[in-house]
Amino acid sequence: MLLLGGLGQDVRAAATGRVVYVGAGIRGYGNLVIIKHSDSLLSAYAHNREVAVRENQIVRGGERIGAMGLGPRQIPALYFEIRLNGRPVDVNQYLKRK
């Protein structure tokens, strides 16, 4: 899911978990953070301008993990994905809307 926002806007963890990847080694994702929430559930946050966490760090839901950068069309955006058993799923099934 591509979420539009403001350049530098806080990126926050969707839920408590352990950071398992921080880096820019996966083509097309820019600065990427991946958080493992359980044995089968991960969340991914791509196109960060700044990353505020490190690998193996435990983060709480709502904790700041980075700052929004430029997405694929060079506009401020965050690519957010949830994976269940290695496959992307509809993020709306997991997020509570306010």
C-alpha positions in Angstrom: 0.0 0.0 0.0 1.5 3.3 -1.0 0.7 6.0 1.5 1.2 9.7 0.6 2.4 12.2 3.1 4.9 14.9 3.9 8.6 14.6 3.3 10.2 13.9 6.7 6.8 12.8 8.3 7.3 10.3 11.1 7.0 6.6 10.1 5.7 4.5 13.1 5.7 0.8 13.7 2.3 -0.8 13.1 2.7 -3.2 16.1 5.3 -4.4 18.6 8.0 -6.6 17.2 11.7 -7.0 16.5 13.5 -5.2 13.6 14.9 -7.9 11.4 16.2 -5.7 8.4 17.4 -2.2 7.9 19.0 -1.2 4.7 18.8 -0.3 1.0 19.9 -3.7 -0.4 16.6 -4.6 -1.9 16.1 -2.9 -5.3 13.1 -0.6 -5.6 12.4 -0.1 -1.9 15.0 2.5 -1.0 15.7 2.6 2.8 13.7 -0.3 4.1 12.7 -1.4 7.6 11.2 -4.8 8.2 9.7 -5.7 11.6 8.9 -9.3 12.6 5.8 -9.4 14.8 5.5 -13.2 15.1 6.8 -16.4 13.4 4.4 -15.7 10.5 3.8 -12.0 10.5 6.1 -9.2 9.2 5.6 -5.5 8.3 7.7 -3.6 5.8 8.2 0.2 5.5 10.0 1.4 2.4 11.3 4.7 1.0 12.4 6.1 4.3 14.4 9.3 4.2 15.8 8.5 7.6 15.8 5.3 9.7 15.7 5.6 13.5 16.1 1.9 14.4 18.7 -0.8 14.1 18.5 -4.5 13.4 17.5 -6.7 16.4 16.0 -3.7 18.2 12.6 -4.3 19.9 10.0 -1.6 18.9 6.6 -1.0 20.3 3.5 -0.4 18.2 3.3 3.4 17.4 7.0 3.9 18.0 8.9 6.1 15.5 11.1 4.0 13.3 12.0 6.5 10.6 11.0 9.5 8.4 9.1 9.4 5.1 11.2 9.9 2.0 10.5 10.1 -1.7 8.6 7.2 -3.3 8.9 5.8 -6.8 7.4 8.9 -8.5 9.7 11.2 -6.5 6.9 12.4 -4.3 6.8 12.0 -0.5 5.4 8.5 0.1 5.7 5.4 2.3 5.3 1.9 0.9 3.7 -0.2 3.7 3.3 -3.9 3.4 2.2 -6.8 5.7 3.3 -10.3 5.0 1.7 -13.4 6.4 3.7 -16.6 5.9 5.9 -14.8 3.4 3.0 -13.5 1.2 1.6 -10.0 1.0 -1.9 -9.5 2.5 -4.4 -6.7 2.5 -3.1 -4.3 5.2 -6.7 -3.1 5.9 -7.3 -6.5 7.6 -4.7 -5.6 10.2 -5.0 -1.9 10.8 -7.5 -0.1 13.0 -8.8 3.0 11.4 -9.5 6.0 13.6 
